Amino acid sequence: MGGAVSIASLTTDAGGGTAINGGSVTTSGAQSYGDTVSLGTATTLTGTTGDFAAIAGGGSDLTLAFSGATNIAGTVSGVANLTTNAGGTTRFGDGTVTTSGAQTFNDQILLGVATVFSGTAGTFAAGLVGNGFDVTLSYSASSSLTGAFTGIDDLVIDGGNTTALSGSIATVGGQTYSDAITLAGATTLSSSNAGAIAFQSTVNGPQALTVNTGGTTSFAAAVGVGTSLASLTTDAGGTTAINGGFVTTSGSQSFGDQVSLGANTTLIGTTGSFTPGVLGNGNDLTLNYSGVSAIDGGFTGIANLTTDAVGTTQLAGMITTSGSQTYSDAVVLTGDATLASSGNAALTLGSSVNGGFALTANTTGTTTFSGAVGAGIALTSLTTNTGGTTAINGGAITTSGAQSFGDQVSLGANTTLTGGSGSFAMGLIGNGFDLTLDFGGTTTLDSGFTGVRNLATGNGGATTLSGTISTSGTQTYNDIVSLLGATTLASSGVGATGNIAFVATLDGAQALTANTAGTTSFGGAVGAGTALASLTTNAGGSTAINGGAINTTGAQSYNDAVTLGATTVLTSTATGNIAFATTLDGARSLTVNTAGITSFGGPVGGTDALVSLTTDGAGSTAINGGAINTTGAQSYNDAVTLGAGTTLTSTGSGAITLGSTVNGAQALAVNTAGITTFLGTVGAGTALASLTTDAAGTTDLNGGTVITSGAQTYNDAVVLSADTTLSAGGNIGFATTVDSDTTARALTVNTSAATTFGGWSAAARLWLR
């Protein structure tokens, strides 16, 4: 046909060939070419339907403009540019469509066999139905796939340049994109039989990409670096392999399947979610999302994990790295979470941490909390392992349950820890900051606390102590305290800045030492539940006993000044010495019970007289401080030894009773308007230097013997309640009456000096020898 043809229909038989040289064939009906069509010029074929045995283009362009079905049973070759119109469908049945130029398919393409399309460019504007066959697109310049691509077995695009995608591509098997991909519209790629979907070059374009396969989705090159994708979504099956280092979207990234890294990787977008987690394969991962990063499953095999400073990271499950983990943005727990570094690297939470779930941090490196933890929503618990260090720099950690620090804690700010219970297995370094422990349950301090400025516990729960706790300021234990091991509390503060205060009860069968130049105060009973092994305070500062009772099995050594703030009973149940090395004051009654030695190394009541003083019948009392002043009675029921010249004074007519022996080469003066009673021998072991009673009151001699190396001066009335021998190296003087009790008593006075009787009473008979 040498010219344009316009007829109703056209049919050629199967033999020979048809040469179209006139440029166009137009029919109102069908065109059916049973033989091979060859072109002599650029040609347009127009009709309702078109059937072709084969096409040989002869280097010319071909346009197929059929409103119905176009069917090409054989090969297409030698065509320059091949175009189909927008109506109907085009079916290829031979397997090879080759042009030297572009292929533009404006209608839907149907395959009757596995087909290879090759040319410079390929445009599929209305999709493709594969009917279960493979499709290969080999365009040297570009290809464009728009609409629905369905029923394909395997799809391969290997032209080596660019492919534009828009719409959906569904295959039974795999999809391989060897050239660079540009998203021209929202695109969904899917494989129904777990086929691999592989992007072997870059992916760009401001559109959404969804990939659904039970096989592997792989990105060999950067995604969204040239032009950010709108979003990226993978389904719940299979694996996504990110090997190109970057995925950038302007919107969300949702990985429903496990992500596997083949290179150090940075993910950038608004939000990111990783439902089954990430397998790092030893590579670094950086998450830079401006919104929420949702890490919902196990992260393993990552070298270093980093999130940026904006947005929020949601954590749940196990996150394991060989290197560091750095969460620069706010963290919210959406489930119990464990952060672990197997390479002794740092775990850094650079902003706030919240969420009603448990957080565990395991590393032998440093775990750092730079922001407040649990301030918005309390964690259920916080646990660190036994290696490394935990740095608390955000000022507060709040949990509804336990806080268990298995490693050493270091403070970077004044800090308050609030929760159900708290334990510090390796102690704490305060770095000069305050620490408040506000736990409703048990606070366990198991090892050395050093460098804290002011330490306080809350008023609920209980605190258990063991080891050494050192502060530069105060220590205030507002809850009940139990000793689990020998404990030393030390403050280097001066005056009130070094106070150590027990506000409530203190128990535990362990030794307690308090060393401070401030005041050590006991606001509750000590050892009432379980007696302490011993109690020692150092020589600086003072001790305030305000709780009424201190019980130890061993010694009590008060090396600083003691003040009583309540009626007090001090007890050692196992012959422990109770020693006051310096002054003892306070307008309260004091009872000291021990089978050991009770010693007063300084004045008692010199500044503020005691109400009364009582020692029990066991042990002995050593008075070495020179004076004991009370407003009421003094009852020494055990043996008394004087280590210094001593004056016992009751300013309120209280009885002063020495219930056992009195010895010591020192002067003793007893001043009271009440009764002074000696129930045991005086000076029989070691003679007193002298004995003097004041003019008020009465002296009852009931021990039988008083021996002094110097004078004995009884300025008050004397009553003998036993036969009595007074021996002195000096004068013996009775300034007023001397009587027996209701029984006549013998009095023997032995002295080489003067014996003076200044008064006489006939109330009772007295035998003088």
VENZIHU-V605975 format. One record per run of one state. SS is the DSSP state (A for helix, B for strand, O for the rest). FROM is the first residue (numbers start at 1). TO is the last residue. If there is no record, write none. Layout:
# VENZIHU-V605975
ss = <SS:SS>
from = <FROM:FROM>
to = <TO:TO>
This chain:
# VENZIHU-V605975
ss = <O:B:O:B:O:B:O:B:O:B:O:B:O:B:O:B:O:B:O:B:O:B:O:B:O:B:O:B:O:B:O:B:O:B:O:B:O:B:O:B:O:B:O:B:O:B:O:B:O:B:O:B:O:B:O:B:O:B:O:B:O:B:O:B:O:B:O:B:O:B:O:B:O:B:O:B:O:B:O:B:O:B:O:B:O:B:O:B:O:B:O:B:O:B:O:B:O:B:O:B:O:B:O:B:O:B:O:B:O:B:O:B:O:B:O:B:O:B:O:B:O:B:O:B:O:B:O:B:A:O:B:O:B:O:B:O:B:O:B:O:B:O:B:O:B:O:B:O:B:O:B:O:B:O:B:O:B:O:B:O:B:O:B:O:B:O:B:O:B:O:B:O:B:O:B:O:B:O:B:O:B:O:B:O:B:O:B:O:B:O:B:O:B:O:B:O:B:O:B:O:B:O:B:O:B:O:B:O:B:O:B:O>
from = <1:5:8:10:13:17:21:24:28:31:40:43:48:50:57:62:67:69:73:76:80:82:85:89:93:96:100:103:106:108:112:115:125:128:130:135:153:155:158:162:172:175:178:180:192:197:200:203:205:208:214:216:220:223:224:229:230:231:235:239:243:246:250:252:256:258:262:265:270:271:275:278:280:285:290:292:296:299:303:305:308:312:322:325:328:330:342:347:350:353:355:358:363:366:370:373:374:379:380:381:385:389:393:396:400:402:406:408:412:415:420:421:425:428:430:435:440:442:446:449:453:455:458:462:472:475:478:480:495:499:500:503:506:508:511:518:519:523:526:527:532:533:534:538:542:546:549:553:556:559:561:565:568:573:578:581:584:586:589:595:597:601:604:605:610:611:612:616:620:624:627:631:634:637:639:643:646:651:656:659:662:664:667:673:675:679:682:683:688:689:690:694:698:702:705:709:712:715:717:721:724:729:732:735:738:741:745:752:755:758:766:769>
to = <4:7:9:12:16:20:23:27:30:39:42:47:49:56:61:66:68:72:75:79:81:84:88:92:95:99:102:105:107:111:114:124:127:129:134:152:154:157:161:171:174:177:179:191:196:199:202:204:207:213:215:219:222:223:228:229:230:234:238:242:245:249:251:255:257:261:264:269:270:274:277:279:284:289:291:295:298:302:304:307:311:321:324:327:329:341:346:349:352:354:357:362:365:369:372:373:378:379:380:384:388:392:395:399:401:405:407:411:414:419:420:424:427:429:434:439:441:445:448:452:454:457:461:471:474:477:479:494:498:499:502:505:507:510:517:518:522:525:526:531:532:533:537:541:545:548:552:555:558:560:564:567:572:577:580:583:585:588:594:596:600:603:604:609:610:611:615:619:623:626:630:633:636:638:642:645:650:655:658:661:663:666:672:674:678:681:682:687:688:689:693:697:701:704:708:711:714:716:720:723:728:731:734:737:740:744:751:754:757:765:768:769>
